[in-house]
């Protein structure tokens, strides 16, 4: 192959990458609607703040599940560690939210890196058990260290300082803006990652790890990197929850946290960054609506709706997700 031919192919590859990574109009519309919701629903700031946090948590799982094919049942370990880290340092005098966010990110990143070498071993079943085991171990550690974490009573006495001069209010306006901005910034980073050569190599590993290794992709290193990145994102989500609610309890490490986020990603669509965001929105609105209608039996109705979705609406959801993905894929219709 001549040098000129190689240069031509390289230019074509760069052009294809630019088209695939370009923003589609529907993506701009999505974020405009998100920003508009802040002003259109001033009485729902607390709910929207929780949705933003869950969306970031879902995004963190989609990075490792949707793009690398690594399934986890213990993703709450990083979420909970981030929440407790931010809460503990706040309780002991470091009230700046950004410092707390940074410390929580570092703690979750360290845990993700340390556990990745265990979680990525063996088959999917092994990964499920290892990730679940890590979360259960952290849950018991937090319970045992009650003098530090508050144990079953939760971590109380948090007094989070103002964020860039804005004090957190009881209506959740500042908290909602804070969470939305963090979500948007981290989404931009995640979008850049998945559209980079690193992101395309993750897709290759997800589809066929043996073939990816055969063409020179460092499979192990890429999986460790994305697993650590997903852990960092989950830690940020946990820190946001602790800071905006000024409370952290064993609930942030509970199994249902991992199950819920897996469910959100599944509802919205796996391997599609907006899937986690949409899944979190649908799940939280459904939970909030049903709990208001039937406070005693809302879990039953959520379970029933989910069963119906899985049994009767699975094909419809997959077709809808595929349609949305095609519509939002850069270069569609060109």
Order of alpha helices (4+ residues) and beta strands (2+ residues): alpha-alpha-alpha-alpha-alpha-alpha-alpha-alpha-alpha-alpha-alpha-alpha-alpha-alpha-alpha
